[in-house]
């Protein structure tokens, strides 16, 4: 098969959609190397996607298209699909090129979440309008829609009235690095890590709910170090204010722009990880924790119980007392902690890149045939 991809996020996004794109492309290349993979991207940045040269790359080649990169991605790609003799095109991040419905190349789109519709207060009005138009067009134009969770599938049906038979739930994979033991000695020295710390991975934003973690630690008088790993936003100021007011400066560390290798090492060193977002399309850090042998506490909200599959500790993301109790449980009950590690390690196998790539190839073949 000759498969094309909208690969912008693989080159330009460090987390979230970028990780999904890179994990998808690398899994397909590794486990199905006989196929041809063509990546369409408005810009090539080597830092995030170092092995991109193993794929066929198409990017703006004229002076005008290089200036108006976003327009090239939206309006020029569709015309190149047939020219490059593609069998199928996959939009990896919630959208498809304009006019793809007029091409003879069948399209698949992955919809990650519709948080901008469920929680509009987290987004600017202009962004919501743009996202709505892009997702609506992609859902209507695609031959098949991949939803990364049942929660996302339900939202697509509810908000866009899409036939459920058109939507396939395909759980995404995580990087194979999380399944491998890391040499963590240098990591401990580099970040001056204590022997027993809590890890919280995710962009520092209101929806991820990191302030509730700090409140729970303070409420329960827990003095264990907590390390937040993620890109800071304006919400970070609320965390810093709480930390200063409650004299928690020596207890809290913030890390950003760390490598996948270092992140895998942090999971493996952590006593537990916590991810209590109020709403997600999937929740990758939950599975990354599990694959790394790190027990995880997550929300009982949105898709997160589905992602956890009974192998994580669930809590109400708004209940500070309950969050604190669940943290204390994993900190103090070694037998229970080991049981959770065993469950989570087994659960993580479902999200291995090999299984994920097999599911994708089966879907592509079905559409083409």
Number of C-alpha atoms within 10 A of each C-alpha: 15 14 20 25 23 23 26 24 23 29 22 19 17 19 20 17 19 21 22 21 25 25 21 21 21 21 23 22 17 12 15 15 11 11 13 16 21 22 20 22 24 25 18 19 14 13 10 19 20 10 11 18 9 11 14 12 16 18 18 20 9 8 8 10 16 15 12 12 16 15 15 19 22 17 14 18 23 22 15 13 22 14 8 13 12 19 20 22 26 23 24 26 23 22 24 30 23 19 15 23 18 11 13 13 19 21 28 25 26 25 25 23 23 22 18 17 16 12 12 13 11 14 13 10 12 9 11 17 13 10 17 17 11 17 21 17 19 26 26 15 22 23 18 22 28 27 26 23 26 20 21 24 24 15 20 23 14 10 13 13 13 18 9 12 8 15 25 17 16 19 20 26 25 24 22 17 17 24 19 15 12 19 12 16 10 11 17 15 10 9 10 9 16 14 11 13 20 22 22 25 25 22 21 24 20 17 16 20 20 25 19 21 22 20 19 21 23 18 13 15 10 15 13 16 20 24 20 22 20 18 17 16 11 10 17 17 12 13 19 15 11 16 19 10 10 12 11 17 13 11 15 17 15 14 13 14 11 11 11 15 16 16 21 23 23 26 27 25 24 23 19 24 29 29 25 29 24 20 22 22 22 25 25 21 20 26 29 27 32 29 29 26 28 28 30 33 24 26 25 19 17 19 21 26 19 15 25 24 12 13 24 25 19 22 21 16 22 15 11 20 16 15 27 22 15 18 22 15 14 21 18 10 10 11 9 13 18 15 12 21 22 15 17 26 20 13 20 25 16 15 21 21 22 17 16 21 25 15 14 17 15 10 16 21 12 9 15 13 5
